[in-house]
Amino acid sequence: MKLLYTFCLCCLSLGLLDSVSAKPLTTEKIIFSSHRNGNFEIYMMNPDGSQQVRLTNHRADDFDPVCSPTGEEILFVSDRGGERDLYIMRADGGGERPVFRTAPAHRDDPAWSPDGKKIVYIQLDRETKRKTVYTAKADGTSVNRVVEIEKADGEEPIWSPDGTEIAFVVRGEIHWTSRQIRFINLKTDKQETLQLDGHQRMWQPAWSSANNKIAFVWRRPELAQQSIFIVNRDGSGLQQIVDAIVVLIGTKALTWSPSGDELVYSQVIDGKFQIFKINVETREITQLTHDGSNYVSDWFDPLALPVSPQPQLFTTTWGEIKSRD
């Protein structure tokens, strides 16, 4: 019993040390997944596409990476445990570990809360075979089912920049091909659907922290193609940004720059998906990847940190101090 206690204490200590010793990113990075060496692995690169560095090296598929608001950790999806689930690692690719201490469950589509204390994700209900939106603390505790949807799936959740709402996609509520972008207020539980016209085939919501705009993929019958649009949170100011795009449903492939003046997206070229960057004002497009198939997930900038303390203080201790303010 004493040996078991000592072993558990050592494991806990190592986990805490790993979290505290995590070094934050100090420069802008785009985080993405790439299928270029036999399976999906996680990479990062500079915003101009240079210095593409591989972070994971596992025989399983690793994908949908999102960087914590402090730049210290990366949350991602992997099937390395036998089933698709959430994992976390340091920004340098070390210290990979499951987010949850429970048995593996089908979890995906992760995103961070703006303060980095919580995550939002999708979990598959084994009985109903439906997916719905959950939140949890970043350490995998305090799990909460956020949305109740009958006869439909919840997908692709993302937190609002002020932390008061979560946007997500409702799939199959109107008919089997329908996809609606919906908001839920985390204080009142009130839900609101983004209403632009009668064509409810919208997905991949990406929320800009710089200007409170939402980018998304929309397939409109009159266009007979998928296109990228942006809109204000209140539904005004609709703009079509990319004329035609082919993206995979179920794979994250759209994100904003921290400054809110550029969008990064994945588009199929010659049978493979490559990452492109577009300036939303000038509409200038730059191709960032050329090797394998690549899916953009996140763009981190240390200058866009929402609070002033040094990043290394954004540990559990800092969160406890803030909660007592």
PLY file of the C-alpha trace (Angstrom):
ply
format ascii 1.0
element vertex 325
property float x
property float y
property float z
element edge 324
property int vertex1
property int vertex2
end_header
0.00 0.00 0.00
2.83 2.38 0.87
4.55 1.66 -2.45
1.31 2.29 -4.33
0.79 5.59 -2.52
4.36 6.66 -3.30
3.94 5.73 -6.96
0.69 7.72 -7.30
2.23 10.70 -5.53
5.19 10.65 -7.91
2.89 10.48 -10.94
0.87 13.42 -9.66
4.03 15.40 -8.96
5.39 14.75 -12.43
2.10 15.91 -13.95
2.16 19.13 -11.97
5.80 19.75 -12.81
5.07 19.15 -16.49
2.29 21.77 -16.40
4.37 24.34 -14.53
7.45 23.85 -16.72
5.54 24.30 -19.98
7.15 27.13 -21.94
4.75 29.36 -23.88
5.14 30.19 -27.54
6.91 33.50 -27.98
6.15 34.15 -31.66
3.11 33.89 -33.93
2.36 30.34 -35.05
-0.28 28.60 -37.15
-1.14 25.17 -35.76
-2.36 22.52 -38.19
-2.61 18.80 -38.89
-0.97 17.21 -41.90
-1.15 13.86 -43.66
2.25 13.76 -45.35
4.04 10.77 -43.80
1.47 7.99 -43.71
-0.92 9.37 -41.09
-2.13 12.61 -39.51
0.36 14.42 -37.27
0.35 17.89 -35.72
2.59 20.66 -37.04
3.16 24.35 -36.51
4.52 27.00 -38.86
5.07 30.73 -39.14
2.20 32.80 -40.58
4.04 33.02 -43.90
4.27 29.22 -44.18
7.96 28.96 -43.27
9.55 26.72 -40.62
6.99 23.91 -40.64
7.80 21.83 -37.55
6.30 18.44 -36.67
5.12 18.20 -33.05
3.69 14.67 -32.75
5.10 11.36 -33.90
2.67 8.53 -33.30
1.31 5.68 -35.41
-2.22 6.85 -34.56
-3.86 9.89 -36.16
-3.41 13.22 -34.33
-5.47 16.18 -35.60
-7.64 19.25 -34.79
-5.02 20.97 -32.60
-5.91 24.20 -30.75
-3.45 26.29 -28.74
-4.27 27.43 -25.21
-4.77 31.19 -24.79
-1.39 31.44 -23.04
0.50 29.53 -25.74
1.72 26.93 -23.25
-0.30 23.88 -24.30
-1.98 22.37 -27.33
-5.25 20.46 -27.11
-5.83 17.90 -29.86
-7.77 14.83 -30.97
-6.22 11.39 -31.34
-7.34 7.78 -31.71
-4.18 6.50 -30.03
-6.25 5.06 -27.16
-8.32 2.94 -29.50
-11.08 5.54 -29.82
-11.13 9.20 -30.82
-10.56 11.28 -27.68
-8.93 14.49 -26.40
-5.26 14.82 -25.51
-3.05 17.67 -24.43
0.67 18.42 -24.77
3.15 21.21 -24.27
3.54 23.68 -27.12
6.87 22.05 -27.99
5.16 18.68 -28.52
6.27 17.06 -25.26
4.30 15.76 -22.31
1.44 14.21 -24.31
-1.34 12.92 -22.04
-5.10 12.30 -22.06
-7.27 15.18 -20.88
-9.68 12.87 -19.05
-8.77 10.27 -16.44
-11.84 8.21 -17.31
-12.13 5.47 -19.92
-11.79 6.68 -23.53
-14.97 8.08 -25.05
-15.67 9.45 -28.49
-14.78 13.12 -27.97
-13.68 15.61 -30.62
-14.02 19.22 -31.91
-12.17 20.80 -28.95
-11.82 24.53 -28.25
-10.55 26.60 -25.31
-12.44 29.16 -23.28
-10.91 32.67 -23.60
-9.40 32.50 -20.10
-7.93 29.03 -20.69
-9.66 27.51 -17.67
-12.18 25.41 -19.58
-12.59 23.52 -22.82
-15.64 22.83 -24.97
-15.95 19.70 -27.09
-18.32 17.19 -28.66
-19.05 13.78 -27.17
-20.90 10.88 -28.74
-23.66 9.30 -26.64
-23.24 5.55 -26.98
-26.93 4.84 -26.45
-28.55 7.46 -28.68
-25.66 7.63 -31.16
-26.03 11.42 -31.06
-23.29 13.99 -30.56
-23.74 16.93 -28.23
-21.80 19.81 -26.66
-19.95 19.45 -23.36
-17.64 21.65 -21.33
-15.05 20.70 -18.72
-12.21 22.21 -16.82
-8.90 22.06 -18.67
-7.79 19.20 -16.41
-10.77 17.05 -17.47
-12.87 17.54 -14.34
-16.25 19.27 -13.80
-17.79 17.84 -16.96
-21.04 19.54 -17.97
-23.46 18.76 -20.78
-24.27 22.18 -22.23
-26.82 21.50 -24.95
-29.82 19.20 -25.13
-30.84 18.50 -28.74
-33.49 15.99 -29.73
-33.01 14.02 -32.94
-30.05 16.14 -34.07
-26.30 16.36 -33.51
-24.23 19.19 -32.06
-20.86 19.78 -33.72
-17.95 22.23 -34.05
-18.39 24.31 -30.85
-16.39 27.48 -30.27
-16.37 29.98 -27.41
-17.25 33.64 -27.90
-14.35 36.06 -27.26
-16.03 37.38 -24.08
-16.75 33.88 -22.77
-20.52 34.37 -22.44
-21.64 32.25 -25.40
-20.78 29.14 -27.34
-21.49 28.86 -31.06
-21.99 25.39 -32.49
-23.45 23.59 -35.48
-26.75 21.68 -35.30
-26.76 18.90 -37.88
-29.90 17.16 -39.10
-32.59 19.04 -37.18
-34.54 20.25 -40.24
-33.54 17.47 -42.63
-30.59 15.11 -42.86
-28.42 17.59 -44.84
-29.25 20.69 -42.78
-26.58 22.44 -40.74
-27.41 25.50 -38.66
-25.10 27.74 -36.65
-26.60 28.26 -33.20
-25.56 30.23 -30.11
-26.19 29.32 -26.49
-25.93 31.85 -23.67
-24.02 30.14 -20.86
-25.83 32.08 -18.13
-29.43 31.82 -19.35
-29.17 28.67 -21.53
-31.12 30.61 -24.18
-30.41 29.42 -27.72
-30.45 31.53 -30.87
-30.01 30.37 -34.47
-28.09 32.48 -36.97
-30.79 33.39 -39.49
-29.56 34.73 -42.82
-32.02 33.20 -45.27
-33.81 29.91 -45.75
-30.75 27.90 -46.77
-29.53 26.14 -43.63
-26.31 24.52 -44.76
-23.71 26.41 -42.73
-20.81 24.95 -40.78
-17.22 25.55 -39.61
-17.93 28.65 -37.44
-14.79 30.61 -36.52
-15.19 33.53 -34.09
-12.81 36.47 -34.35
-11.65 37.86 -31.01
-10.59 41.12 -32.70
-13.89 42.30 -34.19
-16.64 39.92 -33.01
-17.21 38.60 -36.52
-17.96 35.00 -37.39
-16.54 33.28 -40.44
-18.20 30.11 -41.73
-18.63 27.83 -44.71
-22.00 28.14 -46.47
-23.42 26.12 -49.31
-26.17 28.10 -51.06
-28.21 26.39 -53.80
-28.10 29.41 -56.11
-24.29 29.33 -56.01
-24.08 25.52 -56.31
-20.84 25.58 -54.33
-19.35 25.99 -50.87
-18.08 29.48 -50.06
-16.60 31.28 -47.07
-18.64 34.14 -45.61
-18.19 36.46 -42.64
-20.95 38.13 -40.64
-21.30 40.22 -37.49
-22.53 38.41 -34.39
-25.96 40.06 -34.78
-26.31 38.74 -38.34
-25.55 42.04 -40.10
-22.73 42.86 -42.50
-22.76 39.59 -44.46
-19.81 39.31 -46.89
-18.66 36.54 -49.18
-14.88 36.26 -48.79
-13.90 33.20 -50.85
-15.90 32.48 -53.98
-15.57 28.70 -54.10
-14.08 26.27 -51.61
-14.12 22.51 -51.13
-13.72 21.42 -47.51
-14.35 18.20 -45.65
-17.31 18.20 -43.29
-16.15 17.08 -39.84
-12.59 18.38 -40.17
-11.63 21.78 -38.78
-10.36 23.87 -41.66
-11.03 27.57 -40.96
-9.62 30.07 -38.47
-9.01 33.80 -38.01
-5.74 35.61 -37.55
-5.49 37.11 -34.03
-5.65 40.61 -35.57
-8.91 39.79 -37.38
-7.74 40.99 -40.80
-6.94 37.58 -42.31
-8.56 34.17 -42.59
-6.74 30.87 -42.97
-8.52 27.95 -44.56
-7.95 24.57 -46.18
-8.89 24.03 -49.82
-8.47 21.03 -52.09
-5.92 21.52 -54.88
-5.01 18.70 -57.27
-6.68 16.14 -55.02
-5.00 17.26 -51.79
-5.92 19.84 -49.17
-3.58 22.79 -48.79
-3.66 25.76 -46.43
-4.30 29.25 -47.77
-4.38 32.69 -46.20
-6.64 35.51 -47.41
-6.69 39.17 -46.45
-10.36 40.01 -45.87
-9.87 43.60 -47.11
-7.64 43.20 -50.16
-8.70 39.58 -50.91
-5.06 38.72 -51.56
-4.55 34.93 -51.26
-1.31 33.18 -50.27
-0.75 29.42 -50.34
1.10 28.31 -47.18
1.52 24.53 -47.59
2.41 22.35 -50.55
3.28 18.90 -49.12
0.64 16.26 -48.32
-2.89 17.16 -47.18
-3.14 19.88 -44.54
-5.93 21.19 -42.32
-5.57 24.46 -40.46
-6.81 24.57 -36.86
-5.51 27.60 -34.97
-3.42 30.79 -35.11
-1.66 31.94 -31.95
-0.07 35.33 -31.28
1.56 36.05 -27.88
0.82 39.76 -28.35
-2.90 38.96 -28.36
-2.92 37.59 -24.79
-6.07 38.92 -23.09
-4.40 39.74 -19.77
-1.11 41.22 -18.65
0.61 38.77 -16.24
3.49 36.72 -17.61
2.32 33.55 -19.43
4.16 31.23 -17.03
1.84 32.45 -14.29
-1.20 31.12 -16.15
-1.22 27.90 -14.20
-3.75 26.51 -11.79
-2.39 28.91 -9.17
-3.04 31.97 -11.33
-6.57 30.74 -12.07
-7.24 30.37 -8.34
-5.98 33.91 -7.67
-8.20 35.36 -10.41
-11.24 33.47 -9.12
-10.85 35.10 -5.71
-10.63 38.66 -7.12
0 1
1 2
2 3
3 4
4 5
5 6
6 7
7 8
8 9
9 10
10 11
11 12
12 13
13 14
14 15
15 16
16 17
17 18
18 19
19 20
20 21
21 22
22 23
23 24
24 25
25 26
26 27
27 28
28 29
29 30
30 31
31 32
32 33
33 34
34 35
35 36
36 37
37 38
38 39
39 40
40 41
41 42
42 43
43 44
44 45
45 46
46 47
47 48
48 49
49 50
50 51
51 52
52 53
53 54
54 55
55 56
56 57
57 58
58 59
59 60
60 61
61 62
62 63
63 64
64 65
65 66
66 67
67 68
68 69
69 70
70 71
71 72
72 73
73 74
74 75
75 76
76 77
77 78
78 79
79 80
80 81
81 82
82 83
83 84
84 85
85 86
86 87
87 88
88 89
89 90
90 91
91 92
92 93
93 94
94 95
95 96
96 97
97 98
98 99
99 100
100 101
101 102
102 103
103 104
104 105
105 106
106 107
107 108
108 109
109 110
110 111
111 112
112 113
113 114
114 115
115 116
116 117
117 118
118 119
119 120
120 121
121 122
122 123
123 124
124 125
125 126
126 127
127 128
128 129
129 130
130 131
131 132
132 133
133 134
134 135
135 136
136 137
137 138
138 139
139 140
140 141
141 142
142 143
143 144
144 145
145 146
146 147
147 148
148 149
149 150
150 151
151 152
152 153
153 154
154 155
155 156
156 157
157 158
158 159
159 160
160 161
161 162
162 163
163 164
164 165
165 166
166 167
167 168
168 169
169 170
170 171
171 172
172 173
173 174
174 175
175 176
176 177
177 178
178 179
179 180
180 181
181 182
182 183
183 184
184 185
185 186
186 187
187 188
188 189
189 190
190 191
191 192
192 193
193 194
194 195
195 196
196 197
197 198
198 199
199 200
200 201
201 202
202 203
203 204
204 205
205 206
206 207
207 208
208 209
209 210
210 211
211 212
212 213
213 214
214 215
215 216
216 217
217 218
218 219
219 220
220 221
221 222
222 223
223 224
224 225
225 226
226 227
227 228
228 229
229 230
230 231
231 232
232 233
233 234
234 235
235 236
236 237
237 238
238 239
239 240
240 241
241 242
242 243
243 244
244 245
245 246
246 247
247 248
248 249
249 250
250 251
251 252
252 253
253 254
254 255
255 256
256 257
257 258
258 259
259 260
260 261
261 262
262 263
263 264
264 265
265 266
266 267
267 268
268 269
269 270
270 271
271 272
272 273
273 274
274 275
275 276
276 277
277 278
278 279
279 280
280 281
281 282
282 283
283 284
284 285
285 286
286 287
287 288
288 289
289 290
290 291
291 292
292 293
293 294
294 295
295 296
296 297
297 298
298 299
299 300
300 301
301 302
302 303
303 304
304 305
305 306
306 307
307 308
308 309
309 310
310 311
311 312
312 313
313 314
314 315
315 316
316 317
317 318
318 319
319 320
320 321
321 322
322 323
323 324
